[in-house]
Amino acid sequence: MKFSIVIPVYNRPDEINSLIQSITNQSFKDLEVIVVEDGSDVSSEKTIDKFKKNINLKYYKKRNEGPGLARNYGSKFALGKWIIFLDSDCIIPVNYFDEINRFLRLNENVDFFGGPDRAHKNFTLLQKSINYSMTSMLTSGGIRGSKFSLDTFLPRSFNMGVKKKIFDQVKGFSSMRFGEDLDLSYRLISFGAKSQLIKKAFVYHQRRNDLKGFFKQIYSSGEARVILNRQHKGIFRIFHLFPSFFILFFVLIHFLLLFKIDYDLIKLIQIIYGFYFVLIFIESSILNKNPIIGLLSIVTTFIQFLSYGIGYLRSTIKVYL
């Protein structure tokens, strides 16, 4: 058996249904699927059971400890040479495993890999807007697998594969509830493992369909980034501070307006912000072929920067002060 697919799930029976269905549609069959219910209040067991006659599918339950430890738990039962981690809110295209298998046959020195994420045509307008904000070069620096990127690509657990032998040697994911996938990538690199981006092995990522949930998710990512920067020497990048600067300057504008100070500086900052959001609108509208998504992308980008920036600043204060 070549691939063991490990999927943690927490209160998402509908999403896991879509993912497992997309796995059954694959032409590549040399795999097993391991689903770990991470202490959910809404069980996915009935959803999982209906697929067991079609594919090699195992289902386990455990108490809630977060996605990283749920993946570790599922990996103990893995029999494949490779463990592939997918999030329960993803859908894979029909050639997903074929693309991975083809790439690994041509690149035998790879120890772990990742792929990008996209928005499916059937996603809601808000999901497509959030996907744009999470993946665009203008918003996240293209670090999730875009053609142009500000930094080295690091596999993330929504779409990530690791040789089981090496995964066991680095003792899997840490107990971090957020940022645990980046932590694993950094530890794998320190261990000497070689990583690659497989651009054709993309997934459709069904991101949260409400702004409150999106805010909480990105806020936690901002908090985790500070912890990661402290735990792993040399990984800090100046663009980690951009969302915090974005929020601080936004507050500065309103402070200057409140006290009627330096209108020239206010105008300059407003022009910069306005120009940036116009670029967001234009690029998102073109990529998604929908100006409504372009407008929503302005909102989701602002929320992304606001939540990440606040999370980063609050975590900085907690960790260092």
Secondary structure, DSSP 8 states (H G I E B T S, - for coil): --EEEEEEESS-HHHHHHHHHHHHT-S---EEEEEEEES-SS--HHHHHTTTTTS-EEEEEE----HHHHHHHHHTT--SSEEEEE-TTEE--TTHHHHHHHHHHH-TT--EEE--EE--TTS-HHHHHHHHHHH-HHHHTTTTT-SS-SS-----TTEEEEEHHHHHHTTS--S-SSSHHHHHHHHHHHHT--EEE-TT--EEE---SSHHHHHHHHHHHHHHHHHHHHHSTT---GGGGHHHHHHHHHHHHHHHHHTT--HHHHHHHHHHHHHHHHHHHHHHHHHHT-HHHHHHHHHHHHHHHHHHHHHHHHHHHHHH-
